[in-house]
Amino acid sequence: GTRIIYDRKFLLECRSSPVTK
Amino acid sequence: VCLQTVCPGAGEHPLQYNYTFWYSRRTPSRPASSQSYEQNIRQIGTVASVEQFWRFYSHLVRPGDLSGHSDFHLFKEGIKPMWEDESNRSGGKWIIRLRKGLASRFWENIILAMLGEQFMVGEEICGAVVSIRFQEDILSIWNRTSNDQMTTSRIRDTLRRVLNLPTNTIMEYKTHNDSLRDNSSFRNTKISL
């Protein structure tokens, strides 16, 4: 199957812009 | 459809695997038998998405601010951070010794690489540990198959890259079998340059 790969930059961006529901 | 115990929330970025945080602390004078080790280790939470990870991680004490003899472990859900666990039994770990003051930054970088699937070794990664000790701190990453040299070399090379380690950094590998035999995590390791 497909692997879910995230680089460090993307992960850090997710920290500063959390998902709004 | 998510069939796991913890699922990503709506609109969140799922992780390839769920991961569980564990914490352990030991009085150094007591012997580290596997029974007392299991008693001292506590599961503190499981995450399924990038957002859940950050929410959890942001509330944890930074490893560099811990005192005494303590460890944070981040393992794939279902794998206990113990040598005896089915997934770890034939495995081993890479060890990087850090001088005091570096643990928090290096721990964050190693777990981001693991959560983001940067190691490219299939199912081989089991988890990562940061061990706070008196003289130095120690980072380790555990894999399933200690005698698969292609895998262990790839993990070592990825560690060098994601942690930005100087090329002359000493890397040490120890099989969990050897740890069980001498009842020690970090003694008698195999040095690799």
Backbone of each chain as ProteinMPNN parsed JSONL, in Angstrom:
{"seq_chain_A": "GTRIIYDRKFLLECRSSPVTK", "coords_chain_A": {"N_chain_A": [[0.808, -1.206, 0.0], [0.179, 2.396, -0.053], [2.49, 4.591, 1.445], [2.35, 6.884, 4.151], [4.008, 9.678, 4.065], [5.735, 12.263, 5.675], [7.594, 15.259, 5.644], [9.93, 16.965, 7.826], [9.546, 19.724, 7.755], [6.887, 19.999, 6.897], [5.538, 18.75, 9.027], [6.164, 20.474, 11.113], [4.873, 22.756, 10.239], [2.218, 21.963, 10.538], [2.033, 22.092, 13.241], [1.942, 24.767, 13.852], [-0.311, 25.617, 12.536], [-3.063, 24.513, 13.474], [-5.736, 22.177, 12.742], [-8.915, 23.507, 12.048], [-12.151, 22.926, 13.13]], "CA_chain_A": [[0.0, 0.0, 0.0], [0.886, 3.685, -0.059], [2.974, 5.048, 2.732], [2.086, 8.288, 4.451], [5.32, 10.258, 4.373], [5.742, 13.708, 5.932], [8.921, 15.749, 6.027], [9.981, 17.735, 9.075], [8.997, 21.054, 7.515], [5.427, 19.895, 6.876], [5.068, 18.431, 10.384], [6.273, 21.705, 11.918], [3.801, 23.666, 9.796], [0.965, 21.495, 11.155], [2.029, 22.499, 14.648], [1.573, 26.178, 13.996], [-1.65, 25.876, 12.005], [-3.906, 23.35, 13.764], [-6.983, 22.051, 11.973], [-10.099, 24.082, 12.7], [-13.311, 22.117, 12.749]], "C_chain_A": [[0.848, 1.265, 0.0], [1.32, 4.044, 1.351], [2.683, 6.512, 2.932], [3.388, 8.906, 4.947], [5.169, 11.764, 4.59], [7.172, 14.136, 6.22], [8.788, 16.669, 7.245], [9.288, 19.098, 8.909], [7.464, 21.013, 7.573], [4.875, 19.649, 8.291], [5.109, 19.682, 11.266], [5.203, 22.719, 11.515], [2.463, 23.28, 10.424], [0.883, 21.916, 12.614], [1.517, 23.936, 14.781], [0.21, 26.502, 13.392], [-2.559, 24.668, 12.238], [-5.206, 23.37, 12.965], [-8.122, 22.72, 12.743], [-11.313, 23.318, 12.202], [-14.55, 22.986, 12.621]], "O_chain_A": [[2.077, 1.207, 0.047], [0.594, 3.82, 2.32], [2.76, 7.3, 1.989], [3.81, 8.691, 6.083], [4.548, 12.455, 3.782], [7.888, 13.457, 6.956], [7.693, 17.083, 7.628], [8.555, 19.557, 9.786], [6.827, 21.859, 8.201], [3.883, 20.254, 8.697], [4.203, 19.917, 12.065], [4.691, 23.454, 12.359], [1.67, 24.145, 10.796], [-0.209, 22.078, 13.159], [0.764, 24.265, 15.698], [-0.367, 27.545, 13.697], [-2.803, 23.887, 11.318], [-5.703, 24.425, 12.569], [-8.269, 22.517, 13.949], [-11.476, 23.096, 11.002], [-15.629, 22.481, 12.307]]}, "seq_chain_B": "VCLQTVCPGAGEHPLQYNYTFWYSRRTPSRPASSQSYEQNIRQIGTVASVEQFWRFYSHLVRPGDLSGHSDFHLFKEGIKPMWEDESNRSGGKWIIRLRKGLASRFWENIILAMLGEQFMVGEEICGAVVSIRFQEDILSIWNRTSNDQMTTSRIRDTLRRVLNLPTNTIMEYKTHNDSLRDNSSFRNTKISL", "coords_chain_B": {"N_chain_B": [[-12.712, 4.017, 6.844], [-11.955, 3.789, 10.228], [-10.527, 1.343, 12.15], [-9.162, 1.237, 14.446], [-8.163, 1.757, 17.943], [-7.619, 4.41, 18.526], [-8.368, 7.131, 16.492], [-7.737, 9.282, 13.618], [-8.866, 12.682, 13.821], [-11.571, 14.556, 12.221], [-10.534, 16.026, 9.227], [-7.905, 15.975, 9.983], [-4.374, 15.098, 9.663], [-3.57, 11.885, 8.941], [-1.39, 9.506, 10.562], [1.04, 7.126, 9.409], [1.205, 4.956, 11.144], [-0.352, 4.305, 14.329], [0.932, 5.712, 17.334], [2.298, 5.153, 20.578], [2.954, 6.892, 23.551], [5.231, 6.407, 26.209], [6.412, 6.45, 29.585], [9.142, 6.219, 31.796], [10.776, 5.763, 34.935], [13.473, 5.383, 37.106], [14.938, 4.324, 40.157], [18.292, 4.558, 40.53], [19.748, 2.871, 42.235], [18.364, 0.54, 42.535], [18.085, -2.815, 41.248], [17.783, -3.484, 37.736], [15.72, -5.43, 36.929], [13.67, -7.37, 34.642], [11.08, -7.488, 35.503], [10.785, -5.369, 37.387], [11.297, -3.325, 35.669], [9.085, -3.417, 33.943], [7.138, -2.731, 35.759], [7.778, -0.116, 36.268], [7.256, 1.31, 34.015], [5.124, 3.419, 32.208], [2.225, 3.758, 30.273], [1.327, 6.59, 28.459], [-0.205, 7.795, 26.514], [-1.858, 7.654, 23.264], [-1.472, 8.391, 19.81], [-2.922, 9.245, 16.614], [-2.825, 10.96, 14.533], [-1.116, 13.736, 12.907], [-1.858, 16.138, 14.084], [-2.954, 15.304, 16.526], [-0.655, 14.286, 17.64], [0.921, 16.645, 18.02], [-0.693, 18.042, 19.811], [-0.564, 16.401, 22.048], [2.205, 16.144, 22.521], [2.973, 18.772, 23.022], [2.142, 19.176, 25.586], [3.802, 17.68, 27.098], [6.582, 17.4, 29.341], [9.73, 18.729, 28.37], [12.304, 16.504, 27.347], [14.905, 17.274, 28.109], [14.434, 18.736, 30.362], [13.821, 16.959, 32.288], [14.624, 15.25, 35.324], [17.073, 13.17, 36.973], [16.926, 9.611, 36.498], [15.408, 8.909, 33.852], [13.087, 8.07, 31.204], [11.646, 8.755, 28.022], [9.506, 7.097, 25.799], [8.559, 6.373, 22.516], [6.518, 4.396, 20.827], [5.33, 2.199, 18.214], [1.848, 1.599, 18.256], [0.815, -1.089, 20.24], [3.254, -2.306, 20.477], [5.321, -3.067, 23.069], [7.733, -1.158, 24.856], [9.942, -3.009, 25.387], [12.597, -5.368, 25.622], [11.756, -7.987, 25.481], [9.356, -8.069, 24.112], [7.324, -9.425, 21.523], [7.688, -8.195, 18.96], [10.133, -7.028, 19.276], [11.953, -8.916, 20.0], [13.812, -10.191, 18.183], [15.279, -8.07, 17.526], [17.113, -4.921, 17.631], [18.984, -1.969, 18.564], [19.967, 1.332, 17.519], [22.262, 3.552, 19.002], [22.795, 6.776, 20.221], [24.943, 8.829, 21.863], [24.55, 11.714, 23.782], [25.8, 14.899, 24.661], [24.987, 16.731, 27.642], [22.173, 18.887, 27.4], [21.402, 18.707, 24.782], [19.348, 16.944, 24.355], [16.505, 17.511, 24.103], [16.105, 18.787, 21.605], [17.216, 16.901, 19.783], [15.637, 14.658, 20.317], [13.112, 15.539, 19.475], [13.626, 15.801, 16.723], [14.234, 13.158, 15.984], [11.852, 11.794, 16.527], [10.083, 13.093, 14.838], [11.071, 12.315, 12.377], [10.542, 9.61, 12.493], [7.696, 9.489, 12.789], [6.993, 10.653, 10.389], [7.755, 8.738, 8.597], [10.406, 8.591, 7.543], [12.479, 6.794, 7.436], [12.315, 4.679, 5.652], [12.287, 1.808, 5.72], [10.404, -0.202, 5.5], [8.454, -2.213, 7.592], [10.153, -2.12, 9.664], [10.906, -0.292, 11.784], [10.457, 0.047, 15.272], [10.265, 1.764, 17.478], [11.243, 4.742, 19.383], [13.551, 6.028, 21.805], [14.318, 8.299, 24.442], [16.778, 8.688, 26.76], [17.354, 9.899, 29.87], [20.148, 10.568, 31.709], [22.748, 10.762, 34.271], [25.332, 11.737, 33.494], [25.257, 11.982, 30.748], [22.978, 12.086, 27.95], [20.888, 9.775, 26.189], [19.979, 8.687, 23.002], [17.868, 6.47, 21.317], [16.979, 4.221, 18.658], [14.78, 1.7, 17.825], [14.752, -1.366, 16.053], [13.183, -4.128, 14.251], [14.676, -6.357, 13.248], [17.677, -7.434, 13.961], [19.759, -8.634, 12.581], [19.613, -7.894, 9.946], [21.438, -6.412, 7.822], [21.253, -4.524, 5.794], [19.01, -3.061, 6.415], [19.702, -2.045, 9.005], [21.9, -0.451, 8.355], [20.702, 1.416, 6.703], [19.001, 2.698, 8.484], [20.876, 3.816, 10.208], [22.161, 5.62, 8.436], [20.038, 7.307, 7.795], [19.518, 8.402, 10.296], [21.864, 9.897, 10.653], [21.414, 11.814, 8.718], [18.873, 13.039, 9.353], [19.324, 13.964, 11.899], [21.396, 15.512, 11.482], [24.095, 14.807, 11.987], [27.587, 15.071, 12.644], [30.025, 13.626, 10.41], [31.894, 12.104, 11.749], [30.648, 11.172, 14.006], [30.182, 8.87, 16.614], [28.468, 5.88, 16.286], [26.481, 3.459, 17.801], [25.524, 0.051, 17.939], [23.278, -2.231, 19.373], [22.123, -5.474, 20.014], [18.933, -6.652, 21.188], [18.996, -9.106, 22.364], [21.647, -9.237, 23.298], [21.431, -7.199, 25.17], [19.625, -8.321, 26.944], [21.171, -10.464, 27.814], [23.39, -9.261, 29.141], [21.997, -7.692, 30.841], [21.788, -4.915, 30.426], [21.319, -1.781, 28.878], [23.056, -0.063, 27.481], [25.727, -0.807, 27.645], [28.708, -2.47, 26.365], [28.499, -2.211, 23.462], [28.331, -2.352, 19.822], [30.582, -0.618, 17.964], [30.245, 1.772, 15.369], [31.487, 3.656, 12.705]], "CA_chain_B": [[-13.201, 3.561, 8.157], [-10.85, 3.537, 11.148], [-10.872, 0.234, 13.04], [-8.236, 1.225, 15.583], [-8.68, 2.321, 19.202], [-7.511, 5.862, 18.405], [-8.485, 7.456, 15.066], [-7.533, 10.7, 13.326], [-10.071, 13.493, 13.817], [-11.972, 15.066, 10.91], [-9.638, 17.028, 8.647], [-6.524, 15.839, 10.475], [-3.457, 14.325, 8.813], [-3.306, 10.596, 9.602], [-0.031, 8.959, 10.553], [1.099, 5.763, 8.847], [0.897, 4.061, 12.278], [-0.603, 4.924, 15.631], [2.09, 5.611, 18.227], [1.992, 5.307, 22.002], [3.996, 7.443, 24.424], [5.459, 5.743, 27.498], [7.369, 7.148, 30.434], [9.648, 5.377, 32.879], [11.701, 6.409, 35.843], [14.029, 4.328, 37.958], [15.923, 4.676, 41.175], [19.463, 3.85, 40.003], [20.292, 1.875, 43.155], [17.616, -0.732, 42.407], [18.452, -3.598, 40.06], [16.824, -3.304, 36.645], [15.182, -6.702, 36.451], [12.642, -7.058, 33.656], [9.82, -7.28, 36.202], [10.705, -4.021, 37.932], [11.228, -2.425, 34.52], [7.711, -3.375, 33.477], [6.343, -2.011, 36.769], [8.118, 1.308, 36.272], [6.97, 1.953, 32.738], [3.696, 3.779, 32.139], [1.686, 4.211, 28.998], [0.722, 7.884, 28.777], [-1.164, 8.255, 25.5], [-1.68, 7.162, 21.892], [-1.869, 9.384, 18.8], [-3.18, 8.665, 15.293], [-2.655, 11.972, 13.481], [-0.089, 14.749, 13.153], [-2.422, 17.128, 15.0], [-3.025, 14.685, 17.86], [0.724, 14.222, 18.141], [1.368, 17.96, 18.526], [-1.45, 18.392, 21.027], [-0.042, 15.605, 23.154], [3.633, 16.449, 22.724], [3.112, 20.13, 23.569], [1.865, 19.144, 27.023], [4.818, 16.881, 27.8], [7.832, 18.047, 29.761], [10.799, 18.439, 27.418], [13.193, 15.533, 27.996], [16.049, 17.957, 28.709], [14.043, 19.308, 31.656], [13.595, 15.874, 33.25], [15.787, 15.032, 36.188], [17.291, 11.781, 37.396], [17.096, 8.487, 35.595], [14.074, 8.725, 33.274], [13.027, 7.824, 29.755], [10.427, 8.825, 27.215], [9.514, 6.106, 24.716], [7.45, 6.517, 21.566], [6.513, 3.131, 20.092], [4.118, 1.882, 17.464], [0.817, 1.062, 19.13], [0.835, -2.549, 20.299], [4.607, -2.803, 20.77], [5.815, -2.58, 24.361], [9.162, -0.817, 24.764], [10.691, -3.991, 26.178], [13.373, -6.302, 24.783], [11.074, -9.278, 25.397], [8.147, -8.0, 23.277], [7.38, -10.223, 20.287], [8.204, -7.389, 17.849], [11.504, -6.583, 19.56], [12.773, -10.063, 20.4], [14.937, -10.445, 17.271], [15.738, -6.756, 17.07], [18.206, -4.22, 18.3], [18.815, -0.514, 18.494], [21.068, 2.266, 17.343], [22.429, 4.396, 20.18], [23.599, 7.999, 20.05], [25.166, 9.482, 23.166], [24.497, 13.171, 23.622], [26.187, 15.641, 25.858], [23.849, 17.386, 28.277], [21.703, 20.119, 26.756], [20.983, 18.468, 23.389], [18.331, 15.884, 24.272], [15.164, 17.933, 23.662], [16.108, 19.046, 20.159], [17.457, 15.66, 19.05], [14.457, 13.805, 20.505], [12.057, 16.016, 18.571], [13.984, 15.486, 15.34], [14.172, 11.707, 15.717], [10.463, 11.314, 16.473], [9.442, 13.621, 13.622], [11.505, 11.449, 11.265], [9.839, 8.327, 12.62], [6.267, 9.685, 12.49], [6.883, 11.004, 8.978], [8.203, 7.6, 7.774], [11.601, 8.99, 6.801], [13.53, 5.77, 7.449], [12.171, 3.857, 4.438], [12.706, 0.422, 5.958], [9.209, -1.041, 5.631], [7.845, -2.33, 8.931], [11.246, -2.418, 10.597], [11.051, 0.576, 12.97], [9.534, -0.264, 16.379], [10.057, 2.947, 18.308], [12.42, 5.533, 19.739], [13.658, 6.283, 23.253], [15.324, 9.234, 24.928], [17.112, 8.256, 28.12], [18.028, 10.961, 30.608], [21.039, 9.989, 32.708], [23.434, 11.822, 35.016], [26.483, 12.311, 32.799], [24.967, 12.175, 29.327], [21.649, 11.594, 27.591], [21.056, 8.78, 25.124], [18.867, 8.564, 22.072], [17.964, 5.205, 20.595], [15.874, 3.844, 17.778], [14.697, 0.24, 17.864], [14.181, -2.026, 14.867], [12.734, -5.506, 14.46], [15.555, -7.443, 12.815], [19.037, -6.929, 14.192], [20.76, -9.205, 11.662], [19.383, -7.422, 8.585], [22.408, -5.322, 7.772], [20.822, -3.477, 4.875], [18.084, -2.236, 7.196], [20.363, -1.291, 10.082], [22.72, 0.6, 7.735], [19.826, 2.476, 6.214], [18.542, 3.451, 9.664], [22.031, 4.627, 10.654], [22.389, 6.725, 7.5], [18.921, 8.247, 7.938], [19.754, 9.119, 11.554], [22.9, 10.908, 10.389], [20.839, 12.889, 7.898], [17.806, 13.803, 9.998], [19.841, 14.625, 13.1], [22.495, 16.346, 11.016], [25.243, 14.429, 12.809], [28.879, 15.138, 11.953], [30.346, 12.299, 9.866], [32.718, 11.313, 12.675], [29.889, 10.791, 15.205], [30.212, 7.428, 16.91], [27.143, 5.271, 16.368], [26.635, 2.15, 18.42], [24.366, -0.817, 17.76], [23.227, -3.333, 20.335], [20.941, -6.329, 19.84], [18.206, -6.794, 22.452], [19.508, -10.346, 22.941], [22.837, -8.887, 24.088], [20.979, -6.409, 26.323], [19.043, -9.28, 27.891], [22.251, -11.285, 28.351], [24.182, -8.55, 30.172], [21.064, -6.878, 31.618], [22.16, -3.504, 30.311], [20.919, -1.188, 27.605], [24.036, 0.76, 26.77], [27.112, -1.294, 27.778], [29.174, -3.476, 25.401], [27.851, -2.015, 22.171], [29.221, -2.465, 18.661], [30.833, 0.741, 17.485], [30.289, 1.929, 13.922], [31.805, 5.059, 12.397]], "C_chain_B": [[-11.997, 3.203, 9.037], [-11.256, 2.464, 12.145], [-9.968, 0.187, 14.272], [-8.857, 1.878, 16.818], [-8.657, 3.846, 19.17], [-7.507, 6.186, 16.915], [-8.201, 8.937, 14.842], [-8.867, 11.444, 13.356], [-10.378, 13.996, 12.41], [-10.987, 16.144, 10.447], [-8.197, 16.929, 9.117], [-5.688, 14.983, 9.521], [-3.105, 13.011, 9.504], [-1.828, 10.233, 9.565], [-0.079, 7.562, 9.926], [0.748, 4.712, 9.918], [0.448, 4.904, 13.457], [0.643, 4.726, 16.488], [1.663, 5.87, 19.662], [3.21, 5.876, 22.737], [4.041, 6.645, 25.726], [6.479, 6.577, 28.276], [7.864, 6.18, 31.496], [10.686, 6.144, 33.685], [12.198, 5.346, 36.807], [14.963, 4.915, 38.995], [17.176, 3.881, 40.823], [19.999, 2.76, 40.931], [19.585, 0.518, 43.034], [18.049, -1.498, 41.161], [17.363, -3.492, 38.987], [16.344, -4.642, 36.113], [14.03, -6.398, 35.506], [11.299, -6.84, 34.341], [9.718, -5.852, 36.735], [10.659, -3.006, 36.794], [9.777, -2.279, 34.059], [6.818, -2.607, 34.47], [6.572, -0.504, 36.711], [7.723, 2.044, 35.01], [5.468, 2.187, 32.603], [3.338, 4.268, 30.751], [1.007, 5.558, 29.257], [-0.196, 8.419, 27.676], [-0.831, 7.745, 24.117], [-2.187, 8.214, 20.917], [-1.996, 8.718, 17.43], [-2.966, 9.671, 14.167], [-1.559, 12.957, 13.879], [-0.596, 15.736, 14.212], [-2.528, 16.571, 16.42], [-1.633, 14.6, 18.478], [1.13, 15.563, 18.749], [0.62, 18.35, 19.797], [-0.883, 17.661, 22.236], [1.371, 16.054, 23.537], [3.821, 17.812, 23.39], [2.856, 20.177, 25.069], [2.899, 18.353, 27.812], [5.975, 17.768, 28.234], [8.875, 17.747, 28.685], [11.812, 17.508, 28.091], [14.392, 16.195, 28.695], [15.726, 18.576, 30.061], [13.73, 18.235, 32.691], [14.838, 15.726, 34.12], [15.916, 13.541, 36.466], [17.347, 10.811, 36.228], [15.737, 8.211, 34.964], [14.133, 8.61, 31.755], [11.646, 8.166, 29.21], [10.588, 7.808, 26.094], [8.351, 6.454, 23.802], [7.503, 5.298, 20.657], [5.231, 2.972, 19.298], [3.121, 1.245, 18.421], [0.86, -0.469, 19.077], [2.212, -3.132, 20.561], [5.048, -2.21, 22.106], [7.29, -2.235, 24.229], [10.007, -1.709, 25.659], [11.393, -4.949, 25.23], [12.577, -7.573, 24.503], [9.842, -9.252, 24.498], [8.379, -8.765, 21.966], [8.032, -9.456, 19.123], [9.663, -6.988, 18.043], [12.49, -7.736, 19.728], [13.991, -10.308, 19.496], [15.594, -9.145, 16.823], [16.91, -6.208, 17.841], [17.983, -2.735, 18.164], [20.112, 0.208, 18.184], [21.071, 3.209, 18.538], [23.27, 5.616, 19.809], [23.718, 8.667, 21.413], [25.273, 10.978, 22.962], [25.048, 13.84, 24.871], [24.964, 16.394, 26.368], [23.466, 18.664, 27.524], [21.159, 19.892, 25.354], [19.747, 17.578, 23.268], [17.006, 16.356, 23.674], [15.107, 18.102, 22.142], [16.277, 17.75, 19.353], [16.268, 14.703, 19.157], [13.357, 14.245, 19.551], [12.38, 15.631, 17.126], [13.87, 13.994, 15.035], [12.715, 11.256, 15.65], [9.723, 11.891, 15.266], [9.822, 12.75, 12.419], [10.757, 10.115, 11.302], [8.365, 8.471, 12.246], [6.053, 9.958, 11.006], [7.387, 9.919, 8.042], [9.429, 7.93, 6.929], [12.633, 7.865, 6.681], [13.473, 4.814, 6.261], [12.679, 2.43, 4.619], [11.488, -0.469, 6.221], [8.66, -1.004, 7.04], [8.901, -2.381, 10.03], [11.311, -1.558, 11.867], [10.012, 0.184, 14.026], [9.254, 0.968, 17.222], [11.359, 3.657, 18.601], [12.377, 5.843, 21.232], [14.643, 7.415, 23.491], [15.53, 8.92, 26.403], [17.918, 9.353, 28.801], [18.848, 10.318, 31.725], [21.858, 11.118, 33.34], [24.521, 12.521, 34.213], [26.166, 12.729, 31.368], [23.53, 11.73, 29.097], [21.822, 10.682, 26.379], [19.777, 8.664, 24.303], [18.978, 7.189, 21.445], [16.751, 4.978, 19.718], [15.924, 2.331, 17.606], [14.137, -0.29, 16.542], [13.996, -3.519, 15.113], [13.799, -6.565, 14.267], [17.013, -7.003, 12.9], [20.038, -7.466, 13.175], [20.51, -8.828, 10.194], [20.235, -6.163, 8.372], [22.008, -4.182, 6.842], [19.899, -2.498, 5.619], [18.829, -1.402, 8.231], [21.257, -0.189, 9.496], [21.855, 1.751, 7.256], [19.313, 3.34, 7.381], [19.666, 4.371, 10.154], [22.219, 5.846, 9.748], [21.274, 7.767, 7.586], [19.084, 9.066, 9.226], [20.774, 10.234, 11.354], [22.303, 12.109, 9.674], [19.831, 13.709, 8.714], [18.282, 14.509, 11.268], [21.01, 15.537, 12.751], [23.765, 16.083, 11.829], [26.535, 14.601, 12.011], [29.296, 13.726, 11.524], [31.177, 11.458, 10.837], [31.978, 10.935, 13.966], [29.921, 9.281, 15.391], [28.782, 6.929, 17.042], [27.363, 3.865, 16.935], [25.369, 1.342, 18.196], [24.427, -1.925, 18.809], [21.97, -4.162, 20.099], [20.251, -6.463, 21.204], [18.588, -8.098, 23.155], [20.722, -10.084, 23.818], [22.444, -8.074, 25.319], [20.407, -7.319, 27.399], [20.15, -10.06, 28.6], [23.037, -10.541, 29.422], [23.325, -7.583, 30.997], [21.435, -5.401, 31.611], [21.821, -2.994, 28.916], [22.087, -0.646, 26.799], [25.489, 0.325, 26.937], [27.415, -2.278, 26.653], [28.464, -3.384, 24.043], [28.858, -2.227, 21.043], [29.352, -1.083, 18.029], [30.874, 0.76, 15.957], [30.56, 3.396, 13.619], [31.158, 5.504, 11.091]], "O_chain_B": [[-11.137, 2.417, 8.641], [-12.211, 2.642, 12.901], [-9.999, -0.773, 15.042], [-9.933, 2.473, 16.748], [-9.549, 4.5, 19.709], [-6.741, 5.596, 16.154], [-8.393, 9.756, 15.741], [-9.891, 10.89, 12.956], [-9.546, 13.877, 11.51], [-10.656, 17.06, 11.2], [-7.353, 17.718, 8.693], [-6.221, 14.247, 8.691], [-2.425, 13.01, 10.53], [-1.108, 10.614, 8.642], [-1.122, 6.907, 9.922], [0.084, 3.716, 9.632], [0.818, 6.073, 13.575], [1.325, 3.707, 16.385], [0.786, 6.692, 19.929], [4.335, 5.407, 22.568], [3.005, 6.26, 26.267], [7.289, 7.303, 27.7], [7.079, 5.402, 32.037], [11.368, 7.039, 33.185], [11.425, 4.506, 37.268], [15.683, 5.879, 38.735], [17.136, 2.65, 40.816], [20.639, 1.819, 40.463], [20.147, -0.518, 43.388], [18.347, -0.892, 40.132], [16.175, -3.419, 39.299], [16.553, -4.945, 34.939], [13.466, -5.305, 35.548], [10.461, -6.096, 33.832], [8.692, -5.194, 36.562], [10.051, -1.944, 36.934], [9.299, -1.171, 33.816], [5.871, -1.928, 34.073], [5.692, 0.285, 37.055], [7.841, 3.267, 34.939], [4.655, 1.296, 32.846], [4.045, 5.072, 30.144], [0.195, 5.667, 30.176], [-0.898, 9.407, 27.894], [0.324, 7.439, 23.818], [-3.209, 8.855, 21.163], [-1.284, 7.763, 17.12], [-2.927, 9.3, 12.994], [-1.134, 13.003, 15.033], [0.142, 16.119, 15.119], [-2.233, 17.265, 17.393], [-1.455, 14.813, 19.677], [1.628, 15.607, 19.874], [1.197, 18.906, 20.731], [-0.743, 18.237, 23.315], [1.678, 16.303, 24.703], [4.715, 17.989, 24.219], [3.296, 21.104, 25.749], [2.882, 18.351, 29.043], [6.302, 18.757, 27.578], [8.907, 16.642, 28.144], [12.145, 17.693, 29.261], [14.837, 15.731, 29.745], [16.633, 18.907, 30.826], [13.411, 18.551, 33.838], [15.952, 16.039, 33.7], [14.995, 12.761, 36.226], [17.761, 11.159, 35.123], [14.983, 7.378, 35.467], [15.109, 9.007, 31.12], [10.623, 7.906, 29.843], [11.665, 7.672, 25.513], [7.269, 6.795, 24.279], [8.402, 5.168, 19.825], [4.188, 3.525, 19.649], [3.494, 0.452, 19.286], [0.934, -1.061, 18.0], [2.334, -4.325, 20.838], [5.137, -0.991, 22.251], [8.028, -2.953, 23.555], [10.694, -1.237, 26.566], [10.864, -5.301, 24.175], [12.699, -8.168, 23.433], [9.324, -10.313, 24.149], [9.469, -8.75, 21.394], [8.842, -10.021, 18.387], [10.35, -6.648, 17.08], [13.702, -7.555, 19.612], [15.08, -10.599, 19.992], [16.366, -9.123, 15.865], [17.595, -6.91, 18.586], [16.93, -2.29, 17.707], [21.202, -0.243, 18.537], [20.016, 3.614, 19.026], [24.315, 5.499, 19.17], [22.716, 9.023, 22.033], [25.992, 11.451, 22.082], [24.794, 13.4, 25.992], [24.025, 16.659, 25.617], [24.329, 19.418, 27.073], [20.523, 20.781, 24.788], [19.163, 17.473, 22.189], [16.439, 15.671, 22.824], [14.184, 17.622, 21.484], [15.573, 17.528, 18.368], [15.933, 14.016, 18.192], [12.737, 13.412, 18.891], [11.499, 15.186, 16.39], [13.453, 13.615, 13.941], [12.368, 10.425, 14.81], [8.826, 11.242, 14.727], [8.991, 12.485, 11.55], [10.389, 9.568, 10.263], [7.84, 7.669, 11.473], [5.046, 9.542, 10.434], [7.449, 10.128, 6.831], [9.487, 7.594, 5.746], [13.572, 7.98, 5.893], [14.483, 4.206, 5.906], [13.409, 1.909, 3.776], [11.537, -1.372, 7.056], [8.428, 0.06, 7.614], [8.586, -2.653, 11.189], [11.728, -2.047, 12.917], [8.834, 0.01, 13.713], [8.116, 1.189, 17.636], [12.428, 3.252, 18.146], [11.308, 5.909, 21.839], [15.679, 7.493, 22.831], [14.582, 8.891, 27.188], [19.02, 9.693, 28.369], [18.308, 9.613, 32.577], [21.686, 12.286, 32.99], [24.629, 13.747, 34.241], [26.726, 13.693, 30.846], [22.934, 11.073, 29.95], [22.793, 10.809, 25.633], [18.67, 8.56, 24.831], [20.076, 6.773, 21.073], [15.655, 5.469, 19.99], [16.966, 1.759, 17.286], [13.183, 0.258, 15.988], [14.564, -4.094, 16.041], [13.847, -7.55, 15.004], [17.515, -6.293, 12.028], [21.061, -6.828, 12.925], [21.139, -9.393, 9.298], [19.834, -5.042, 8.684], [22.371, -3.027, 7.065], [20.001, -1.281, 5.466], [18.617, -0.193, 8.328], [21.36, 0.892, 10.077], [22.227, 2.918, 7.385], [19.209, 4.561, 7.262], [19.441, 5.539, 10.471], [22.411, 6.964, 10.228], [21.528, 8.966, 7.466], [18.821, 10.268, 9.243], [20.585, 11.359, 11.816], [22.63, 13.258, 9.97], [19.926, 14.936, 8.76], [17.717, 15.527, 11.667], [21.545, 16.241, 13.607], [24.422, 17.013, 12.297], [26.563, 14.303, 10.817], [28.962, 12.747, 12.191], [31.164, 10.23, 10.755], [32.592, 10.438, 14.91], [29.714, 8.517, 14.447], [27.986, 7.477, 17.804], [28.322, 3.181, 16.578], [24.265, 1.883, 18.256], [25.489, -2.48, 19.089], [20.873, -3.612, 19.996], [20.904, -6.396, 22.245], [18.518, -8.194, 24.38], [20.836, -10.616, 24.922], [23.04, -8.23, 26.385], [20.654, -7.135, 28.591], [20.092, -10.291, 29.808], [23.325, -11.094, 30.483], [23.849, -6.763, 31.751], [21.403, -4.728, 32.642], [22.012, -3.686, 27.915], [22.105, -0.755, 25.573], [26.394, 0.995, 26.438], [26.503, -2.851, 26.057], [27.905, -4.364, 23.553], [30.068, -2.276, 21.268], [28.368, -0.469, 17.618], [31.461, -0.122, 15.33], [29.937, 4.28, 14.207], [31.321, 6.653, 10.682]]}, "name": "protein", "num_of_chains": 2, "seq": "GTRIIYDRKFLLECRSSPVTKVCLQTVCPGAGEHPLQYNYTFWYSRRTPSRPASSQSYEQNIRQIGTVASVEQFWRFYSHLVRPGDLSGHSDFHLFKEGIKPMWEDESNRSGGKWIIRLRKGLASRFWENIILAMLGEQFMVGEEICGAVVSIRFQEDILSIWNRTSNDQMTTSRIRDTLRRVLNLPTNTIMEYKTHNDSLRDNSSFRNTKISL"}
